Amino acid sequence: MSKNTPLRARNFPSAEDEAKAAQPHGRYDGPGSSFRMAFTDTDFLLREELRPVRLQLELLKAELVQQEQGVESTVVVFGSARFKAPEVAAQMLEDATAGGDEAAIARARQMVKNARWYAEARRFGELVTREADALGEPVIVATGGGPGIMEAGNRGAFDAGGRSMGMSIFLPFEEAPNPYITPELCFQFHYFAIRKMHFLMRAVALVSFPGGLGTLDELFEVLTLTQTRKIRRRPIVLVGRDFWQRLIDFDVLVEHGVISPEDKNLFHYAETAEEAWDAIKAAYSGDNPALTARQLKGN
């Protein structure tokens, strides 16, 4: 042993060192060989029986990276992946009009209307990032990492020169995460359940812009977990009252007795990015202006 060997030097080689050093030999380097170490053997890790291990790895990877990156609190943005930036929607309408297809023109006109929500989500991401300490501790915007409203939220944070997180899910029709996510905080998930769990683990507030089935899935999971007290109360803001009230008639649910009247207090409505952010800030001030997001997280 060298005199310069530190007292607390590793007693065993690291897994990384051995994975790099251990190369299959001769006849054991072909298909069907079981020679590779288990954690370097992709065929083994992808076996059906290894699903519990993959679930654990998917939960653990995002958790460890966020710890290393110092992410403690997030404001999560949900919304449609189909909405376009205003300039993109305007170009779509121009192209459709030139083509003369009435159905395409109608779709493009609706897309121009929907572009309002992209603009609001972008402004919301910028507001949160510029006022990241307004809740008493640093927060960052987190989205599902895809296009549409998700892109807008990340883009707003990018505009403000801050970090933001994207939790993408692998889908065959989405090629890549949007380009505005902080690379160190850009994740890809296989399991929807683990992805949705990570949305909530650090969330101090959740904001849902208009969206489709995926948005509804995410929103109703948050509302259900809050209603059943599986997670603590936190601000849930639905942006676009007309859209949400036409889509979900909570009064009908109360009338039929399937939810309690007080369940309507689980969320707030807002029309603009500023209203949504103000509602979140108000929720964390209340009667005690000194109460911080960190203190509320501990409840």
Summary of the structure (lengths in Angstrom):
residues: 299
radius of gyration: 23.5
end to end distance: 52.5
largest distance: 82.7
contacts: 890
relative contact order: 0.12
helix: 52%
strand: 11%
